[in-house]
Amino acid sequence: MKFSDLVQRLGIEIVNTSLAKHPDVDPDLLNIAAIDQSQPGTLSFIDGNRFSHWIHTTQADGLILPCDPQLQSVATARDIAWIATAQPRFLFAQALSHFYRPWRLAPTIDPTAVIHPTASLGTAVSIGAHSVIHERSQIGEGACIHANCVLYPEVDIGDRSVLHANCVIHERSQIGADCVIHSGAVIGAEGFGFVPTDQGWYKMPQSGMTVLEENVEVGCNTTIDRPAVGETRIGRGTKIDNLVQVAHGCQIGPNCVLVGQVGLAGHVELGPGVVLGGQVGVADYLKIGKGAIATARAGITKNIAAGTMISGFPAMPTKLWLKMMAALRKLPLSKSKV
């Protein structure tokens, strides 16, 4: 693919390009690569100062650059074709789709799949080997269900959604259109509900359901539980990493991000655009406001206001936590013997 052809295909606003200034530089792009691993014939990108020094040594024939005249002039002097944009990483993500397509099953039903007669399948559906689809489940048009997936009764899978191998979707769960559920994830399993009695723990039936709205992505081995009553809901566009636990009754707003090993206790509410870093823990029945950010390993024990950045345990405003950590390093070492 010519660099100029790629420029025409990309949909993001391009602030500047070397092609207007240096029309003889229009290389053939064969692949994509990280800036520190680029080879001739590859496209790469620079996003911020951390990797800007690679502009002097990269072997890439095409670059996506920030709106930095100095970087652009160096690339031009080295005969590297470039595009300048305010969002280099976003443009690179779009460019990736022109070089790579994730593998998916052909729109066929494997003969080893077990599909109940009352299940409903849309057109162009793919069902992999040994998958099981129970009664009254509905699979939308163009959905792809890989090998060894199990859909309990009355599951609803939206159009074009993809379930990777070994997913389990429990009864009455609803998964919207264009969702991706990665391998080993469990959606809609029973929440952890037990009532203490004199005779021991009495199991509370979990009669609720789990709902994923459209364009949600769920990572490998993540679990999203259903509640005793009502629903657990994941808002549209939310992205959940691997090994995350979302407990019964949680309400996660649209476009949130939950990074690996996050744990939400029961009935937590996240507003739109909340970001929880790796290993963040949230106690039950708490509310986290729109756009709040919790850095890695924060322990949240009280409600968090919208737009707040928090860190540490118990979680506090990040600026305060940083000051405390700086002061902690200045404490004298104890001379007492243990």
C-alpha positions in Angstrom: 0.0 0.0 0.0 1.3 3.4 -0.9 1.7 5.9 1.9 -0.5 8.4 0.0 -3.2 5.7 -0.4 -3.3 5.1 3.4 -3.6 8.9 4.0 -6.7 9.0 1.8 -8.3 6.0 3.6 -7.8 7.4 7.2 -10.8 9.2 8.6 -9.2 11.3 11.3 -8.4 15.0 10.6 -4.9 15.3 9.4 -3.2 18.6 10.4 -0.2 18.3 8.0 1.5 15.8 5.8 4.9 15.6 4.2 3.4 14.7 0.8 2.6 18.3 0.0 6.1 19.4 0.8 8.0 16.3 -0.4 5.9 14.7 -3.1 8.7 12.3 -4.3 8.6 10.5 -0.9 5.7 8.1 -1.2 6.9 4.7 0.0 5.3 1.3 -0.2 4.1 0.2 3.3 4.1 -3.5 3.9 3.5 -3.6 7.6 3.3 -1.7 10.9 5.7 -1.7 13.9 6.5 0.0 17.1 8.9 2.9 16.7 11.8 1.1 18.4 11.3 -2.1 16.2 10.6 -0.5 12.9 12.1 -1.7 9.6 12.1 -0.4 6.0 8.6 -0.7 4.6 6.9 -0.2 7.9 4.6 2.5 9.4 5.1 3.6 13.0 4.1 6.6 15.2 5.5 8.9 17.9 3.2 10.1 20.6 4.8 12.5 23.1 8.3 13.1 24.3 9.0 9.6 25.6 9.8 8.2 22.2 10.6 11.3 20.3 14.4 10.6 20.2 13.7 7.6 17.9 13.0 10.1 15.1 16.8 10.2 14.5 17.3 6.5 14.1 14.1 4.8 13.1 14.1 2.7 10.0 10.4 3.2 9.3 9.4 4.6 5.9 6.2 6.2 7.2 5.5 8.0 10.5 2.5 9.4 12.3 3.7 12.4 14.2 2.3 14.9 16.7 1.9 18.6 15.8 5.6 19.2 16.5 7.4 21.2 13.7 10.8 20.0 15.0 9.9 16.3 14.7 8.4 17.0 11.3 11.5 18.8 10.0 13.7 15.9 11.1 11.5 13.4 9.4 11.5 15.4 6.2 15.3 15.7 6.2 15.6 11.9 6.6 13.2 11.4 3.6 10.6 9.7 5.9 7.0 10.2 4.8 4.8 11.5 7.7 1.4 12.6 8.8 0.9 15.1 11.6 -2.2 14.9 13.8 -3.3 16.0 17.3 -4.0 12.3 18.1 -1.1 10.1 16.8 -2.1 7.1 18.8 -5.7 7.2 17.6 -4.6 7.6 14.0 -2.2 4.7 14.3 -5.0 2.5 15.7 -7.1 3.4 12.7 -4.2 2.6 10.4 -3.8 -0.9 12.0 -7.2 -1.9 10.7 -5.8 -1.5 7.1 -3.0 -4.0 7.8 -4.6 -6.5 10.2 -7.9 -8.2 10.6 -8.6 -10.4 13.6 -9.2 -14.0 12.7 -12.8 -15.2 13.1 -14.9 -18.2 12.2 -16.5 -18.5 8.8 -20.4 -18.0 9.0 -21.0 -21.7 9.5 -22.3 -24.0 12.3 -19.9 -26.7 13.3 -21.6 -30.2 13.3 -20.4 -30.8 16.8 -22.2 -27.8 18.2 -25.4 -28.6 20.3 -28.2 -26.1 19.6 -31.6 -26.5 21.2 -34.5 -26.4 18.8 -36.0 -23.4 20.5 -32.9 -21.3 20.1 -33.1 -18.6 17.4 -30.1 -17.9 15.2 -29.8 -14.8 12.9 -28.3 -14.8 9.5 -24.5 -15.3 8.9 -24.0 -16.6 12.4 -20.8 -18.6 13.2 -20.9 -21.4 15.8 -17.7 -23.1 16.7 -17.0 -26.7 17.7 -18.6 -28.2 20.8 -20.4 -25.0 21.7 -23.7 -25.5 23.5 -26.7 -23.1 23.1 -29.6 -23.9 25.4 -33.4 -23.3 25.0 -34.9 -19.9 24.0 -31.5 -18.3 23.5 -31.2 -15.7 20.7 -28.2 -15.1 18.6 -28.1 -11.9 16.5 -27.1 -11.5 12.9 -23.4 -11.9 12.2 -22.6 -13.0 15.7 -19.6 -15.3 16.2 -19.4 -17.9 18.9 -16.1 -19.7 19.1 -15.4 -23.3 20.3 -16.5 -24.6 23.6 -18.8 -21.7 24.6 -21.9 -22.4 26.7 -25.0 -20.3 26.6 -27.5 -21.1 29.3 -31.3 -20.7 28.6 -32.8 -17.4 27.5 -29.5 -15.7 26.6 -29.6 -12.9 24.1 -26.5 -12.1 22.0 -26.6 -8.9 19.9 -25.7 -8.5 16.2 -22.0 -8.9 15.3 -20.9 -9.7 18.9 -18.0 -12.1 19.3 -17.6 -14.7 22.1 -14.2 -16.2 22.1 -13.4 -19.8 23.1 -14.5 -21.2 26.5 -16.9 -18.3 27.5 -19.9 -19.1 29.7 -23.0 -16.9 29.5 -25.5 -17.7 32.2 -29.3 -17.7 32.1 -31.2 -14.6 31.0 -28.0 -12.6 30.3 -28.2 -10.0 27.6 -25.2 -9.0 25.5 -25.7 -6.0 23.1 -24.5 -5.5 19.6 -20.8 -5.3 18.7 -19.6 -6.7 22.0 -16.5 -8.8 22.5 -16.2 -11.4 25.2 -12.7 -12.9 25.5 -11.8 -16.4 26.4 -12.7 -17.8 29.8 -15.0 -14.9 30.8 -18.1 -15.8 32.7 -21.1 -13.5 32.3 -24.2 -13.6 34.6 -23.0 -16.3 37.1 -24.6 -16.3 40.6 -23.6 -13.4 42.8 -22.0 -14.1 46.1 -25.1 -13.8 48.3 -25.4 -15.6 51.7 -27.4 -14.8 54.8 -25.9 -15.5 58.2 -28.1 -17.7 60.5 -27.6 -19.6 63.7 -27.3 -22.7 61.5 -24.7 -21.3 59.2 -24.8 -19.4 55.9 -28.1 -19.5 54.0 -27.7 -19.2 50.2 -29.8 -16.4 48.8 -31.1 -17.3 45.3 -29.7 -15.0 42.6 -32.8 -14.4 40.4 -31.6 -11.3 38.7 -29.9 -10.8 35.3 -26.8 -9.3 33.8 -26.9 -6.8 30.9 -24.1 -5.6 28.7 -25.0 -2.7 26.5 -23.6 -2.3 23.0 -19.9 -2.1 22.2 -18.7 -3.5 25.5 -15.5 -5.5 25.7 -14.7 -8.0 28.5 -11.3 -9.5 29.0 -10.1 -13.0 29.6 -11.2 -14.7 32.8 -13.3 -11.8 33.9 -16.5 -12.5 35.9 -19.6 -10.3 35.9 -22.2 -11.6 38.4 -26.0 -11.4 38.5 -27.8 -10.1 41.6 -30.5 -11.7 43.8 -33.0 -9.3 42.2 -32.8 -6.6 39.6 -29.8 -6.5 37.3 -26.0 -5.9 36.9 -25.5 -3.5 34.0 -22.4 -2.6 32.0 -22.9 0.7 30.0 -22.2 1.0 26.3 -18.6 1.4 25.2 -17.1 0.3 28.5 -13.9 -1.7 28.3 -13.0 -4.3 31.0 -9.6 -5.9 31.1 -8.6 -9.4 32.1 -9.2 -10.9 35.6 -11.7 -8.3 36.7 -14.4 -9.1 39.2 -17.7 -7.2 38.9 -20.0 -8.3 41.7 -23.8 -8.6 41.8 -25.9 -5.5 41.2 -23.1 -3.2 40.0 -24.1 -0.4 37.7 -21.3 0.7 35.4 -21.9 3.7 33.2 -20.9 4.2 29.6 -17.3 4.4 28.4 -15.7 3.4 31.6 -12.3 1.5 31.8 -11.5 -1.2 34.3 -7.9 -2.3 34.2 -6.7 -5.8 35.1 -7.5 -7.3 38.6 -10.0 -4.6 39.5 -12.5 -5.8 42.1 -15.9 -4.3 42.6 -18.0 -5.4 45.6 -21.8 -5.6 45.3 -24.0 -2.7 44.1 -21.1 -0.3 43.2 -22.1 2.5 40.8 -19.7 4.0 38.4 -20.6 7.2 36.5 -19.7 7.8 32.8 -16.1 7.7 31.9 -14.7 6.4 35.2 -11.2 4.9 34.9 -10.0 2.3 37.5 -6.3 1.4 37.4 -4.9 -2.1 38.0 -5.9 -3.9 41.2 -8.2 -1.1 42.4 -10.7 -2.3 45.0 -14.1 -0.8 45.6 -16.2 -1.5 48.7 -19.9 -2.3 48.4 -22.7 0.2 47.7 -20.3 3.0 46.8 -20.8 5.6 44.1 -17.9 7.0 41.9 -18.8 10.1 40.0 -18.4 10.9 36.3 -14.8 11.0 35.0 -13.2 10.1 38.3 -9.8 8.3 38.0 -8.4 5.8 40.6 -4.7 5.0 40.1 -3.4 1.5 40.5 -4.0 -0.4 43.8 -6.2 2.3 45.2 -8.6 1.1 47.9 -11.9 2.9 47.7 -13.9 3.0 51.0 -16.2 6.0 50.4 -18.0 7.8 47.7 -15.9 9.6 45.1 -16.9 12.9 43.6 -17.0 13.4 39.8 -13.7 14.4 38.2 -11.6 13.4 41.2 -8.2 11.6 40.9 -7.5 9.4 43.8 -4.7 7.1 45.0 -3.6 4.9 47.9 -5.3 3.1 50.7 -7.7 4.3 51.9 -8.0 6.2 48.7 -7.5 10.0 48.9 -6.8 12.8 46.4 -3.7 11.9 44.5 -1.9 15.2 45.2 -2.3 14.6 49.0 -1.2 10.9 48.6 2.0 12.0 46.7 2.8 14.5 49.5 2.4 11.8 52.1 4.6 9.4 50.2 7.3 12.1 49.8 7.1 12.8 53.6 7.3 9.1 54.4 10.6 8.7 52.6 12.1 11.4 54.9 11.3 9.6 58.1 14.4 8.4 60.0 15.1 4.7 60.1 14.5 3.1 63.5 17.7 2.1 65.4 15.9 -0.3 67.7 16.6 -4.0 67.4 13.7 -6.3 66.4 
